[in-house]
Amino acid sequence: MVLPKRRITAINWVIVSWRATASWSTVESTARRCRPFNTPVAIMT
């Protein structure tokens, strides 16, 4: 099964963005435990 290059790129982008979101939420929850909740999010983004 040969997929078009564009579709492969789209699938890879979805996987990468999903992983980034998952890892970011993990980092955020860990940081929330260690740090006070009122730390500005704007600095981290």
N, C-alpha and C positions, 0 to 999 in steps of 0.2 A: 504494500500500500504506500504509494508515493503521494505525500501531501505537497501542495504548493508552498513555496518558500514564504509567501506572505502569511499563510495560515500557521506555519511553524513559528514564525516570528511572533504572531499574535498569541499563540499558546504559551510560548516562552515568556512573553511579557506578563501574561496573566499569572503564571506560576511565580515569577520573580516578584511581582507586586503583592501577590498573596503571601509569599514568604516574608517580604518586608513588613507587611501589615502585621503578620503573626509575631514576628520577632520584635516589632516596635511595641505591640501590646504587652508582650512579656517584659520587655525592658521598662515600660511605663509602670506596670504593676509592681515590679521589683523596686523601681525608684520610689514609687509611692509608699512602699513599706519602709524604706530607709529614710526618705526625706519627708518633711512636712508637706501636707497636701497643697498649701497655698503658694508653692513655688510656681512662678509664672511659666506657662507653657510656651509663650512666644519666644523665650530665650532658647528653648530646646529645639524648636522647629527651624 
